[in-house]
Amino acid sequence: MTAVATTPHFKENVHDALTDARLQGALVHARNFTGRRAAAAARLPEFEALRDSARAIKDHTLAHLDLYLEAYELKVTESGGHVHYAEDAEAARTIILDLCRGLGARSVTKGKSMISEEIGLNQALEAAGIEAVETDLGEYIIQLRGETPSHIIAPAIHVSKRDVEQDFRKAHRDLPPDRDLSEPEQLLAEARAVLRAKFLAADVGITGANFLVAETGTSVIVTNEGNGDLTQILPRAHIVIASIEKVVPTLEDAAQLLRVLARSATGQDASVYTTFSTGPRRPDDPDGPAEYHVVILDNGRSSMLGGAFEDMLRCIRCGACMNHCPVYQAVGGHAYGWVYPGPMGAVLTPSLIGVAEGGQLPNASTFCGRCEEVCPVRIPLPNMMRHWRECEFERALSPATVRAGLGLWAFFARRPTLYRFATDLVARALHLAGRGKGRFASIPLAGGWTRYRDLAAPERTTFQSQWRAKSGAVK
């Protein structure tokens, strides 16, 4: 019941995305994040120093993750809450379903959570006869559409205003059919009115967590709509679901990370709401849940510790890497075929579901380096994508044509004299063949490139030859 992966069909997904005019029009908005992030960083002189500090905090935590998880559990228990550990998605679903059944829950409101997407929580709740309502506006829209998020912070970024109007008219049939929904404000007001009733009726509220603070047993979420607060405060029980790497040592550490999170994600100095929750309602509290549960999920992450992909566990889910990725901007999130899109998904997905399933994703990169350049915790995403490519090749999972081509290249690369002779010969031949137009619309063995773009005709000699000639002249 976990999210079904279509990553092995990545190329087919990409083709569908590139030929979808509606999607291509919607993806233009994804590029707005880049300028906002740059402006937010420029307003904060210490931004680069904060990135270094954020990386150090996460590295320290991962090096002592067992100790901080134990400390977090102790503090949650002291505050009257309960911590549950889930080894995999099935265990997490079972824990949450048992909690909901024990409370006699018939309806659940949910804040935005990629972990709940990862474990297929909504489907499990619905199968158990429990209504699950997404309360983040973007998540609510895609729930009505029967879709998964296409972005980790803007799940409905692929949807147009016209699409939303049509979806609301189909779903909200009890409202006047002649109502005006031509403006975003009207759509927002309708969603707010519909969801308010859901908030008041919910028996359980489920949220994710941006951070779990070991010092205090606190869960932290950031939102721009306030739906997370209503999800936590109004129902009888609040269930937090988070993965093991979300724990941080102290409140000060969380504050440091928050300073780079919103700036990297949406270009805001801070999100509109930053909510700290510690345990259930106390006797003198005016509101809050009677029960507080935290489900901490592993689902393959512990096997990443101490390995080539441990740095990926630093990720704070800001989405900056996909906001700046030319591949993501061209195809959107659904093409990646699982929960996590973009460069971070290209590394995390094979780590969690295996390179046999997710091995195509690390190849979806130009290696321009923009993802690493803007990552608030400086994750070396291109290097890890290269490593996954190596793993794919070593396990003979890449196409036979790719392996044969790399084998041929390796044969020449191990023989420098032959390599120079062959590349000079090919460069001269292509230069002569393309000197008329200066480009090739098609070329043997390069159809994957020329099918979508022209290949520039090379110079008469290779870069190496020109470099050797220049170096000799200087000497």
Buried (B, 14 or more C-beta within 10 A) or exposed (E): EBBEBBBBBBEEBBEBBBEBEEBBEBBEEBEBBBEBBBEBBEEBEEBEEBBEBBBBBBBBBBEEBEEBBEBBBEBBEEBBBBBBBBEBBBBBBBBBBEBBEEBEBEBBBBBBBBBBBBBBBBBBBEEBEBBBBBBBBBBBBBBBBEBBBBBBBBBBBBBBEEBBBBBBBEBBEEBEEEEEBEEEEBBEEBBEEBBEEBBEBBBBBBBBBBBBBBBBBBBBBBBBBEBBBBBBBBBBBBBBBBBBBBBBBBBEBBBBBBBBBBBBBBBBEEBEBBBEBBBBBEEEEEEBBEBBBBBBBBBBBBEBBEEBBBBBBBBBBBBBBBBBBEBBBBBBBBBBBBBBBBBBBBBBBBBBBBBEBBBBBBBBBEEEBBBBEBBBBBBBBBBBBBBBBEBBBEEEBBEEEBBEEBEEEEEBEEEEEEBBEBBBEEBBEBBEEBEEEEEBEEBEEEEEEBEEEBBEBBEBBBEBBEEEEEEEEEE
